[in-house]
Amino acid sequence: MSVALIVVDMQEYFCSLELPLGRLMAVAAPEEAQWYSEQLAANVVPNIARLLDAFRAAERTVVFTEFGSRTSDGSDLPVWARRHNEAAVALVGERCYPPLTDPSARVIPALAPRAGEAVVTKTTSGPLAGTDLADQLRAGDVDRVVVTGVATDVCVTGMARELADANFDAYVVTDACATPSRTAHAAALQNLGGTFATLVETDALLTAGADSPLRERD
């Protein structure tokens, strides 16, 4: 059995304060938006890059997800996302969640998927409602998942909880995820760590010994 790295929604529009979602964050809570942007640059992106290097060197499974609408008007998104889009139109003049065909819906270049690595598109916060991700992981003999990305309290949480419910052993890398609220980030990690996932930092994950999730298991 093996382990997979899942990079959740590290897309251009999630990572830039200049695009509609980032502008909405900045209007709603400017100090938290700035903290989020700084966390991405200082910790999240570099740590995910380190994990990608390690997983690729060990020839482990790497999966990326991208969130957005499959329709041009966003009508296929769940109600919570449509509400966010409505708020964004009112406050910044544009919907904050673009169609998956939009260039801003791609993973940022610093973490770009390589040939052969799966990119799973979704219209939901978690993977199981509208993707075959769990089946893909099982087909690759994966029983453990290391979850990174954004946002900690929404799609990272949804990924870890749903895969844990699907009988995967979930690990969430605390310094490789973020959300535009320090309080929400901490609370989400506390809730995940209490039941659904093992919380781990990047350094500990990469240097762990015999009990590391990166080791192959029979």
C-alpha positions, 0 to 999 in steps of 0.5 A: 500500500502507498501514499498520495500527496493531494494539492488542493486548489492551489490555483491562480485565482485562489493565490492572488489578491489581484483577482476577484476572489482576492479582491473580495477577501481584501474588501471583507477583511484586509488584514486577514487577506494580507496575512493569507497572502504572506502565508502562501508566499512564505510557507504554503507554496515553498512547503508544497514544493518541497513535498512535491520534490519528495513525492516525485523523487520517491515515485509516489502518487501526486494529485492536484485539484482545481475548483470552479464551475463547468458552466460559464455563469456558475449555475452548476456550483453549490449554493454556498459558492453561488452566494459567494459569487453574488457577494463578489459581484456586489462588492468587486463587480465580478464573480469570484469563482471562475469557470474551469476553462478560465486561465486563472483556474489553473494551478500556479506555475510554481507548483505546476503538475507534471506530465502523468500527474492527475488533475481532478476538477471539481465543483464542490468543496469535497471530492466525493460528490462529483469526482472519482478521486477515491476510486483513482486512489484505490486503483493506485493502491493508495491507503494514505493521503497527505493533504495540502493547499487552500482553503484550510476551513473549506476545501482542505477540510472537505478533502480530508474529512471525505477521504477519511470517511472513505477509509483513507488514513489522512494527514494534513500538513499544517504549514502547507495550507492556509485560509484568509482567517487566522482564527478559522485556520486554527479552528479547522486544524483543531477540528480535523486533528481531533477526529479525521486526520493526523496533523503534521508539519512539513519538516516532521513529515519529510524527516520522520522514521519508520512510522512515516506515512511516506514509507511503503506498507505491506 
